[in-house]
Amino acid sequence: MPPPRPPRRVPALAAAAALALALTACGPTDGRVQIDFFQFKSEAQDDFAYLVEKFEQENPDIDVVYNVMPDPDTAIRTLLVKGRTPDVITLNGSGTFAQLARTGVFYDFTGDPLLAEINPAPLAIVNNLGTYHGDEINSLPYLSNADGIIYNRTIFAEQGLAIPTTWDELIAVCDALQSAGITPFYGTLADAWTALPSLNALGSYATATGFLDRLKEAGADAADHPQDSFTANFGQALDRQAQLFAYANPDYRARTYDDGNLAFANGETAMLLQGIWALSQIRAHNPDIDAGIFPYPADTPEEAVIVSGVDVTVTMARDTDHPDEARRFIEFLFRSDNIEWIAERQAMFSARADTPGSSDPALAEIQPLIDAGRVAPFLDHQVPAAVPLQQIDQQYLFDLDRATALAALDREWNKVARRTTR
């Protein structure tokens, strides 16, 4: 049985400026040490609030000021610019994290005993994104995710449908659902980022050729390598993404992420183009739903991979005034009972090395791929943040102008490449 929901420590603030003010407020006057905890993941705000409450009960000498922001990327950048780095921070293991890590604001965990408890695979994912001087360890992966197609097992069973293992089988499933009057997918492109889960998965098969790595190696000369361009290598990924959205609800351009989770929970659609991070929200609407997730199929079953990344990584400020207290809170977060509890609550994979595979039945179809190491990284984590990937892809799914989208990706990549080789 899950623990009771704790009271919120600090209400979610409406703007980065408000957060900056909160982090400069006077500390407690009862002798406790106050540390600031910046937590980016809105879906997990209540679960982390519970852990904060539990930590304070076990550590009465520490007061944790817990902040959750609606726009965490903007908020953390604002704080760093103002020199107000929170003591303990969770961020998504993405290109944004890597950009911040390269500035040197995060602690170096090199040689820290906690590293012995971390699964080396997610640790490598975070380190490969980018670190300070390229040789530090600036965060500890906490929860790993997976990007696949969420499906309603009940609907599949009622329609006599098996999980598709090839691309052609997936299209056949979509046709069968549509013929039965069931919406195959629920699109939510009012939120631009929701274009990315399907692009990340389908794009993983394109990047397996190594073209993106070659573009990175070319650096400022990327434009001189048309054979390694998006135009030359990414057309099928966009074609297949458009093919899936052709089976979506007619108003997918106007629907949001929350709309999609609610519609899936209510049985209004058979599948959702989202990763396992959506499961907790779906279950909040319908705890009894029988949902599963399978990888985006390739042309053959043997080619299939699951896209996985570090959903939550934990770090601390390099120059925190309270390193011992911040470190104690991080140790607490990584304690087996705490990380396994929140991983189950969030339908994620724990990053601890000694944690067994997930017991969540929704993840049964992808656990074998995780165990076998048939894993690919997120495309958007490999593309510089200055390349407006989600906006280009959203616009493509609006107008289906493939040539323009591919040209825009090449143009924006080359523009960034001329400025920096990173």
Secondary structure, 3 states (H helix, E strand, C coil): CCCCCCCCCCCCCCCHHHHHHHCCCCCCCCCCEEEEEEECCHHHHHHHHHHHHHHHHHCCCEEEEEEECCCHHHHHHHHHHCCCCCCEEEECCCHHHHHHHCCCCECCCCCCHHHHHECHHHHHHHHHHCCHHHCCCCCEEEEECCECEEEEHHHHHHCCCCCCCCHHHHHHHHHHHHHCCCCCECCCCCCHHHHHHHHHHHHHHHHCCCHHHHHHHHHHHHHHCHHHCHHHHCHHHHHHHHHHHCCECCCCCCCCHHHHHHHHHCCCCCEECCEHHHHHHHHHHCCCCCEEEECCCCCCHHHCCEECCEEEEEEEECCCCCHHHHHHHHHHHHCHHHHHHHHHHCCCEECECCCCCCCCHHHCCCHHHHHHCCEECCHHHHCCCCCCHHHHHHHHHHHCCHHHHHHHHHHHHHHHHHHCCC
